[in-house]
Amino acid sequence: MAPRFLPAIATQSLGRAPHHPIATKLALIASAGFHAVELFMEDLEHLAHQLRSTSTRPHLTHDAALLAAATHISDLCAHHSLHILCLQPFANYEGLLSPSAHASRLRDLRLWFRLARALRTDLIQIPSSYLPADQCTGERSRVVADLREAADLGLQCEPPVRFAYEALAWGTHADRWEQVWEVVEEVDRVNFGCCLDTFNLLGREWADPARGDGLVPGAEGRLEVVLQRLRTRLDPRKVFYIEAVDGERLDEPLVEGHPFYHEDQPARMSWSRNARLFPCEEKGYLPVVQTLQAIVDAGYEGYVSFEFFSRTAHEQGDHVPREHAERARRSWHRMCEEMGWEDCMKARNIDAPVPSLAQDIGVLSPPPPPSAPALAHQHSMSAALQAH
């Protein structure tokens, strides 16, 4: 019998693109036993920039380079038997007040459709907008119309493209999971669902890094209400995947003077970018397992992904992706034990330690990056797709 829950991980979880090549990260992700990846757009853009920098074709366009990079990443994933769960994040789309800005994002979305096709994925994640309030509206009818427009365009693709809408804990207008759920219901399209992220969900409903105790007032009573609402309101068919992430309990409130404080960022955004943890790690304090259980009680089965952001991901050195991969592997094992998912620990050698970087690259030699002729072929494919 196939496991009910499959491990996935976002590519930036092993280190940010300027310091850590996507080929290395994918090899380590496969070695750690993961089945799928959320491809972070930064990784795709960085590889595309490298291709443009090294290409002998001076007129290689930005879009053609992105498509070539997408094809190469797809080949890498196929080499390592990794599924690309989604491309993300298609950010700051819904509710734009400027018509020209909205039109620009629709042009971007059409490119993302071509990238999804090249990546052989059918899912794009849309996080709730975090633009300044003078640039976007939270008016429900406008938000629903914008997202329905994206969904309808996705249905016109071959194969159709799905969307997973996610509430960011610092979203300008939508920062709670139930707000996003209501939008999903109103959009009412078969290809439009949600992604539930335990960090964003609990980081808004239960935790507050700017408070001394790290909690919102009345946190425990509030948690019980949230868990019960998850159990009774969710339609698992509309939960396209979930992200299991913990947060570090900070020693001091995240206010001015804290090392993570940034005057232009909400405290929860700064906390997210610096101090996420894999589930069941030391210093984590969010009730991740309880929240996962509530979602499972609602009937969810499928991918459980780790979307990890941290100050350590910005560090340089070959040790960073290897250590993050090993942490993720151990976390999946512990989480499965906590959840009673023993069958999910047997998939893809999840019990095996992550090999050293040198050993890993020696064993899992990836296909070479696209050559100049391959780029020329990809440019032709890009033109054909643009005409599609």
Secondary structure per residue as TSV (DSSP state, phi and psi in degrees):
chain	resnum	aa	ss	phi	psi
A	1	M	-	360.0	134.3
A	2	A	-	-70.1	145.9
A	3	P	-	-60.7	145.5
A	4	R	S	-75.4	-23.1
A	5	F	E	-130.6	130.9
A	6	L	E	-117.0	138.3
A	7	P	E	-80.8	131.8
A	8	A	E	-132.8	166.8
A	9	I	E	-154.8	143.6
A	10	A	E	-77.7	140.6
A	11	T	G	-64.5	-31.5
A	12	Q	G	-71.3	-10.2
A	13	S	G	-62.9	-25.2
A	14	L	G	-92.9	-0.2
A	15	G	-	138.5	148.8
A	16	R	-	-77.3	151.9
A	17	A	T	-58.3	-38.9
A	18	P	T	-60.7	-22.5
A	19	H	T	-110.7	-18.4
A	20	H	S	-136.5	110.4
A	21	P	-	-61.9	144.5
A	22	I	H	-62.9	-35.2
A	23	A	H	-61.7	-42.4
A	24	T	H	-64.0	-44.4
A	25	K	H	-65.7	-40.3
A	26	L	H	-65.8	-39.5
A	27	A	H	-61.7	-42.5
A	28	L	H	-70.7	-36.3
A	29	I	H	-61.4	-44.4
A	30	A	H	-64.1	-42.1
A	31	S	H	-63.1	-31.0
A	32	A	T	-78.8	-4.9
A	33	G	T	97.8	8.7
A	34	F	-	-79.4	148.5
A	35	H	-	-92.7	-25.9
A	36	A	E	-151.3	163.9
A	37	V	E	-130.1	146.1
A	38	E	E	-89.4	117.8
A	39	L	E	-83.6	118.0
A	40	F	E	-80.3	129.1
A	41	M	H	-56.2	-31.2
A	42	E	H	-57.1	-39.3
A	43	D	H	-65.9	-39.9
A	44	L	H	-66.8	-45.2
A	45	E	H	-65.0	-37.7
A	46	H	H	-66.8	-42.3
A	47	L	H	-65.3	-39.4
A	48	A	H	-61.8	-40.7
A	49	H	H	-62.6	-40.3
A	50	Q	H	-63.6	-40.8
A	51	L	H	-63.7	-41.5
A	52	R	H	-66.4	-35.6
A	53	S	H	-69.8	-31.0
A	54	T	H	-103.1	-6.2
A	55	S	-	-70.7	145.4
A	56	T	S	-83.1	-3.6
A	57	R	-	-99.1	103.2
A	58	P	T	-66.3	-19.5
A	59	H	T	-103.0	18.8
A	60	L	-	-60.5	120.9
A	61	T	-	-78.3	162.0
A	62	H	H	-58.6	-45.5
A	63	D	H	-65.7	-41.5
A	64	A	H	-64.4	-38.4
A	65	A	H	-65.9	-40.5
A	66	L	H	-61.7	-42.0
A	67	L	H	-67.0	-38.0
A	68	A	H	-65.0	-42.2
A	69	A	H	-63.7	-40.8
A	70	A	H	-62.5	-42.6
A	71	T	H	-63.1	-41.4
A	72	H	H	-65.5	-43.0
A	73	I	H	-64.3	-38.7
A	74	S	H	-60.3	-41.8
A	75	D	H	-64.9	-40.6
A	76	L	H	-60.2	-45.1
A	77	C	H	-64.7	-40.5
A	78	A	H	-62.4	-39.7
A	79	H	H	-59.3	-37.8
A	80	H	T	-97.1	8.5
A	81	S	T	57.7	41.5
A	82	L	-	-106.8	134.7
A	83	H	E	-88.7	139.3
A	84	I	E	-90.2	105.6
A	85	L	E	-66.6	-44.1
A	86	C	E	-163.6	166.3
A	87	L	E	-108.7	133.0
A	88	Q	E	-156.8	158.7
A	89	P	-	-104.5	136.0
A	90	F	-	-87.2	87.5
A	91	A	-	-94.6	156.0
A	92	N	S	55.5	51.7
A	93	Y	-	-102.7	-52.9
A	94	E	T	-77.9	146.0
A	95	G	T	77.5	15.1
A	96	L	B	-62.6	133.7
A	97	L	S	-80.5	-26.0
A	98	S	-	-87.3	120.8
A	99	P	H	-59.1	-37.1
A	100	S	H	-69.0	-35.8
A	101	A	H	-66.1	-39.9
A	102	H	H	-63.6	-44.1
A	103	A	H	-62.5	-37.7
A	104	S	H	-64.2	-41.6
A	105	R	H	-68.2	-31.8
A	106	L	H	-66.6	-37.1
A	107	R	H	-63.1	-42.4
A	108	D	H	-59.9	-41.4
A	109	L	H	-62.5	-38.0
A	110	R	H	-63.7	-35.8
A	111	L	H	-66.2	-40.9
A	112	W	H	-61.8	-34.1
A	113	F	H	-60.6	-43.8
A	114	R	H	-66.9	-37.2
A	115	L	H	-66.3	-42.8
A	116	A	H	-58.9	-41.8
A	117	R	H	-63.2	-43.8
A	118	A	H	-65.3	-33.0
A	119	L	H	-80.9	-11.2
A	120	R	T	61.9	41.2
A	121	T	-	-120.7	156.4
A	122	D	-	-118.4	15.7
A	123	L	E	-131.5	131.9
A	124	I	E	-121.5	132.1
A	125	Q	E	-93.7	134.6
A	126	I	E	-118.3	109.5
A	127	P	E	-80.0	152.7
A	128	S	-	-61.9	144.5
A	129	S	-	-62.5	140.7
A	130	Y	-	-124.2	23.8
A	131	L	S	-67.1	159.5
A	132	P	-	-56.1	149.6
A	133	A	T	-62.5	-21.9
A	134	D	T	-82.2	0.3
A	135	Q	T	-112.6	-11.3
A	136	C	B	-146.3	153.1
A	137	T	-	-111.1	151.6
A	138	G	-	-102.0	9.6
A	139	E	-	-57.7	121.6
A	140	R	H	-58.0	-43.9
A	141	S	H	-62.5	-36.6
A	142	R	H	-71.4	-44.3
A	143	V	H	-61.2	-45.9
A	144	V	H	-63.0	-42.3
A	145	A	H	-62.4	-43.0
A	146	D	H	-63.8	-45.4
A	147	L	H	-72.2	-33.2
A	148	R	H	-66.5	-36.4
A	149	E	H	-61.1	-44.8
A	150	A	H	-62.0	-43.8
A	151	A	H	-62.3	-42.3
A	152	D	H	-65.3	-38.6
A	153	L	H	-63.7	-39.3
A	154	G	H	-63.1	-34.9
A	155	L	H	-68.8	-22.5
A	156	Q	T	-79.8	-12.7
A	157	C	S	-76.3	159.7
A	158	E	S	-129.5	108.3
A	159	P	S	-73.9	162.0
A	160	P	-	-59.4	150.2
A	161	V	-	-107.0	134.7
A	162	R	E	-100.1	163.2
A	163	F	E	-130.7	138.2
A	164	A	E	-115.4	110.8
A	165	Y	E	-89.0	135.0
A	166	E	E	-131.7	137.7
A	167	A	-	-84.6	118.6
A	168	L	-	-82.6	140.8
A	169	A	T	-64.4	-15.3
A	170	W	T	-117.2	18.5
A	171	G	-	-56.2	146.5
A	172	T	S	-64.9	-45.1
A	173	H	S	-120.2	-28.9
A	174	A	-	-119.3	104.8
A	175	D	-	-127.0	6.9
A	176	R	S	-125.3	146.4
A	177	W	H	-59.5	-34.8
A	178	E	H	-72.6	-28.7
A	179	Q	H	-62.9	-44.4
A	180	V	H	-64.6	-40.3
A	181	W	H	-61.5	-40.7
A	182	E	H	-63.2	-38.6
A	183	V	H	-64.7	-43.6
A	184	V	H	-57.1	-44.3
A	185	E	H	-63.3	-39.6
A	186	E	H	-75.7	-34.3
A	187	V	H	-60.4	-43.1
A	188	D	-	55.0	53.4
A	189	R	-	-126.3	142.3
A	190	V	T	-63.2	-26.1
A	191	N	T	-97.7	12.7
A	192	F	E	-122.6	114.3
A	193	G	E	-136.0	-153.7
A	194	C	E	-133.6	163.7
A	195	C	E	-116.6	128.7
A	196	L	E	-103.3	120.8
A	197	D	E	-112.0	119.3
A	198	T	H	-62.7	-32.5
A	199	F	H	-66.9	-49.8
A	200	N	H	-67.3	-37.6
A	201	L	H	-65.6	-54.5
A	202	L	H	-74.9	-29.6
A	203	G	H	-67.5	-14.3
A	204	R	H	-107.4	-40.5
A	205	E	H	-83.8	-25.4
A	206	W	T	-127.6	-35.7
A	207	A	B	-112.8	152.1
A	208	D	-	-145.4	104.2
A	209	P	T	-67.5	-12.5
A	210	A	T	-87.0	-5.6
A	211	R	S	-99.8	151.8
A	212	G	T	-59.7	-38.0
A	213	D	T	-90.3	-1.0
A	214	G	S	73.7	12.1
A	215	L	B	-127.0	153.3
A	216	V	-	-75.3	156.0
A	217	P	T	-58.6	135.6
A	218	G	T	67.9	33.2
A	219	A	H	-57.7	-45.2
A	220	E	H	-66.2	-45.1
A	221	G	H	-64.6	-36.4
A	222	R	H	-65.9	-37.4
A	223	L	H	-61.3	-43.9
A	224	E	H	-59.9	-39.6
A	225	V	H	-64.7	-45.2
A	226	V	H	-61.6	-46.2
A	227	L	H	-63.1	-39.8
A	228	Q	H	-67.3	-37.1
A	229	R	H	-65.9	-38.7
A	230	L	H	-61.3	-45.2
A	231	R	H	-63.4	-37.3
A	232	T	H	-99.3	-20.3
A	233	R	H	-101.6	-29.8
A	234	L	-	-66.7	139.4
A	235	D	-	-103.9	110.1
A	236	P	G	-59.8	-21.4
A	237	R	G	-67.1	-21.1
A	238	K	G	-101.0	2.5
A	239	V	E	-98.0	100.2
A	240	F	E	-75.9	-30.4
A	241	Y	E	-168.4	167.4
A	242	I	E	-126.6	154.2
A	243	E	E	-117.8	126.6
A	244	A	-	-106.7	111.9
A	245	V	-	-144.7	142.5
A	246	D	E	-106.1	174.3
A	247	G	E	-131.5	145.5
A	248	E	B	-74.6	132.6
A	249	R	-	-77.2	110.0
A	250	L	-	-74.6	148.2
A	251	D	S	-72.9	-28.8
A	252	E	S	-133.1	153.2
A	253	P	-	-59.5	144.2
A	254	L	S	-84.8	81.0
A	255	V	S	-129.5	179.6
A	256	E	T	-51.8	131.1
A	257	G	T	103.4	-19.5
A	258	H	S	-75.1	144.6
A	259	P	T	-56.8	-28.6
A	260	F	T	-89.4	-5.6
A	261	Y	-	-66.3	136.9
A	262	H	-	-138.4	122.7
A	263	E	T	-63.2	-22.2
A	264	D	T	-97.2	6.8
A	265	Q	S	-124.8	139.0
A	266	P	-	-60.1	151.1
A	267	A	H	-57.2	-38.7
A	268	R	H	-67.5	-32.7
A	269	M	H	-66.5	-45.6
A	270	S	H	-63.3	-39.5
A	271	W	H	-62.1	-45.4
A	272	S	H	-61.1	-44.0
A	273	R	H	-72.5	-22.1
A	274	N	H	-110.3	-25.1
A	275	A	H	-141.1	33.6
A	276	R	E	-73.6	158.4
A	277	L	E	-134.6	155.8
A	278	F	-	-70.5	152.7
A	279	P	T	-57.1	145.1
A	280	C	T	68.1	22.8
A	281	E	-	-94.3	158.3
A	282	E	T	-61.1	143.5
A	283	K	T	78.5	-7.1
A	284	G	B	-74.9	143.3
A	285	Y	-	-137.6	0.3
A	286	L	S	-75.7	145.1
A	287	P	-	-77.6	65.8
A	288	V	H	-65.8	-46.6
A	289	V	H	-63.3	-42.1
A	290	Q	H	-60.9	-40.7
A	291	T	H	-69.5	-42.5
A	292	L	H	-58.9	-40.8
A	293	Q	H	-63.8	-38.0
A	294	A	H	-63.9	-40.1
A	295	I	H	-67.9	-39.4
A	296	V	H	-66.6	-39.3
A	297	D	H	-60.1	-28.4
A	298	A	T	-75.4	-8.6
A	299	G	T	111.3	6.7
A	300	Y	-	-71.7	137.9
A	301	E	-	-140.8	146.1
A	302	G	E	143.4	-147.8
A	303	Y	E	-75.9	137.4
A	304	V	E	-120.6	113.0
A	305	S	E	-109.2	148.0
A	306	F	E	-100.2	113.7
A	307	E	-	-109.7	96.9
A	308	F	-	-107.4	123.4
A	309	F	-	-119.7	142.5
A	310	S	B	-166.1	155.8
A	311	R	G	-59.5	-29.2
A	312	T	G	-69.5	-22.9
A	313	A	G	-69.5	-18.4
A	314	H	G	-89.2	-5.2
A	315	E	-	-73.6	151.1
A	316	Q	-	-93.2	163.1
A	317	G	S	117.0	142.1
A	318	D	T	-63.0	-21.2
A	319	H	H	-69.4	-24.9
A	320	V	H	-62.7	-58.1
A	321	P	H	-62.7	-35.2
A	322	R	H	-65.3	-45.6
A	323	E	H	-66.3	-39.1
A	324	H	H	-66.6	-38.6
A	325	A	H	-63.9	-41.3
A	326	E	H	-67.4	-40.2
A	327	R	H	-61.1	-42.4
A	328	A	H	-64.7	-40.9
A	329	R	H	-61.8	-47.1
A	330	R	H	-63.8	-38.8
A	331	S	H	-63.1	-44.3
A	332	W	H	-59.9	-41.9
A	333	H	H	-61.6	-48.2
A	334	R	H	-66.1	-40.4
A	335	M	H	-64.1	-41.7
A	336	C	H	-61.5	-39.3
A	337	E	H	-62.7	-45.4
A	338	E	H	-63.0	-37.3
A	339	M	H	-87.4	-9.1
A	340	G	T	75.1	31.1
A	341	W	-	-101.2	53.4
A	342	E	G	-57.5	-34.7
A	343	D	G	-66.1	-23.4
A	344	C	G	-80.5	-11.3
A	345	M	G	-84.7	-9.9
A	346	K	S	-92.2	-6.9
A	347	A	G	-77.4	137.7
A	348	R	G	48.4	43.8
A	349	N	G	57.1	39.1
A	350	I	T	-64.1	-17.7
A	351	D	T	-84.4	-11.8
A	352	A	S	-82.7	136.8
A	353	P	-	-61.7	152.3
A	354	V	-	-71.9	127.5
A	355	P	-	-68.5	164.5
A	356	S	-	-63.0	160.5
A	357	L	H	-60.3	-45.1
A	358	A	H	-63.4	-43.0
A	359	Q	H	-64.4	-41.4
A	360	D	H	-62.8	-47.6
A	361	I	H	-66.4	-33.7
A	362	G	H	-66.5	-35.0
A	363	V	H	-85.6	-37.4
A	364	L	S	-113.0	70.5
A	365	S	-	-71.0	117.7
A	366	P	-	-77.8	162.4
A	367	P	-	-64.4	152.6
A	368	P	-	-67.9	156.2
A	369	P	-	-65.6	163.4
A	370	P	-	-59.5	136.9
A	371	S	-	-83.8	174.4
A	372	A	H	-58.5	-44.0
A	373	P	H	-61.9	-37.4
A	374	A	H	-64.9	-37.7
A	375	L	H	-64.1	-39.0
A	376	A	H	-63.1	-40.6
A	377	H	H	-64.4	-41.2
A	378	Q	H	-65.3	-35.3
A	379	H	H	-61.9	-40.0
A	380	S	H	-65.1	-39.5
A	381	M	H	-64.5	-39.0
A	382	S	H	-61.1	-43.1
A	383	A	H	-63.4	-39.8
A	384	A	H	-65.3	-40.5
A	385	L	H	-67.8	-36.0
A	386	Q	H	-65.4	-29.9
A	387	A	H	-80.5	-14.1
A	388	H	-	-65.1	360.0
